């Protein structure tokens, strides 16, 4: 068993996003083996994006036949057949929560932490406590793609190159 950290730097746009908006479109990355387990993930947003009570979903795909889920900072509106052709394999969720626990302790950088899918903006959880998932490329490939959607909150990313997503994997 081996471990790795994959860092992805997606393109975002400046401006306040709302629920349902595309944070970033399909961004390619490589996994260190044919398949691996996503143990956890984190996101850092330098110089902004630290608005509390924000939840982001990372959508993972095996293909990139349709590179856009929609216009950045606008409602995700990809046609269902095109979404399916990208071969969606799962989601992971990141949250910044100001409900009494200050996890965003660095003033200049917003730190988002992985949360269960059913975590709400009130801090209540669903039944699952872990959202580990398998990342596996298509037909022997180690290439995968990830896109981001805002679930709730109004994050403002203050630029196009200040977001880094860190995936911790076991393979």
N, C-alpha and C positions, 0 to 999 in steps of 0.2 A: 504494500500500500504506500502510495506517495501522495504528496500534497502540492498544491500550487495556488498562486494568487494571480488572477487575470484582471488587468485594469483596462477599462473601456472608457474612451473619451468621446461621447456623442456630441453632435452639433445641436445646440439649442438656440433659442432666440430670446432677446431681451423683451420683457413685458410680463405683466401679471397674467397667469394662466387661471383657468377655472376648471371645475369638474368636467371630465369628458374630453379635455383638450389633449392634443398630441404634444408631448414634451419633447420627444425626438423620434425620428423615423428609423427604419431598420439600419442597424449599424453592425458591421461584421466583426467577428472575433474568432480566434482559434482556441480550441480546447487542447490540452496536452496529450490526450489519448483518444482513441475511437469513441469512448464514452467515459463519463466521469459523474460523480455525485456532487451536486451543488450543496455545500454544507451551510453556507450563509453568504450574505452579501451586504455591502455598505455603500453609501454614496456620500461624497463630499462635494459641497458647492462653495467655492471661494467667492468672497465679496458679494454675498447675496443669496437668495433662495432660502433664507432661514425663517420664513414665516411659519408660525406654529400651527399645529393641527393640519398637517399636510400628509396625504398618502399618495404614493406613486406606485403604479404596477409596471413591472418589467415583463414584457411578453417575449418568449423565446420561440424561434422558428428554425427549421432545418434548411429552408430555402429562402431565396429572395427573388421570387418571380414578380412580385409587386412591391417595390421598395418603399412605398409611402402608405401610411395608415390615414393620411390626410395632411392638410397644411399645418405646419408648426404653429402652435399657439391658437389652434382652431379645433373644432369638434372632429374627433376621429370618425371618418365616414367611408372606410374602405368597403367595397362591395364584398358580400359574403363569399362568393366563389373565388375571389382574388385572395381573401384572407386564408381560405382553405388551401389554395395552391401554394402558399408559403410554408405549409406544413407546421402549424402551431404545435408546440410540444409542452407548454406549461407556462406558469407565471410565478413570479416572486414579488413580494410587496415590501416597500420601504416607507418608513413613516418618520415624521418629525412631530413630536407631541409635546405641547406645553402644559399638560394637565397636572401640574404639581411636581413633575420629575424633570429637572433641567438636564436632559441628555445633551443638549446643544451648548456645551460649556465653553467652546472656543468662539469668541466674539466675532472674529473675521471669517469664519467658515461654518456653514451649516452642516451638521453631521446627521445623516439619515440612517436608521437602523432597520434591519429586516424584522418584519412582524408577520404573524399568521394571517392568512387571507381573510379570516373573519373578524379581524380586529377593527373596531369602529373608531370614529373620532371621539367617542366618549370613553375609550379605553376598554370597553367590554369585548370579550373574546367569544369566538364560536367554539366548536368542540375540538378543533385541531390545535396542537401546541407547536408544531413544527411543519415547515413547508419545504423540507428537503426534496429535491427532485433530481432526476437523471437527465444529464445533458448528453445527447448523442447526435452526431452528424448524420447526414443523409448518404447512404450507399458508400460507406468507407471513408467519407470525408471527415475532417476535424473542423470544418468551417461551420459556424453557427451565426445567427443573427438575433439581435435584441432591439426592441422598440419600447418607448415609455409613454404611459398615459397617466394623466392626473385623475385620481379618484375623488379626492376632496381637498379643499384648501385652495389657496390662491398664491402659489409660489411665483416669485419673480426672479429669474435666473441671472439677471443683470449682465448678460453677455452671451457670447457664442462658444467660449472655450474654457469655461470655469467649472464644468461638471466632470467628475471622475467617479466611475462605478467600479467597485472592487468585488470580484467574485472569488470566493474561497472554495476550492474544489479538492476532492479526493479521487484518485484514479489508481 
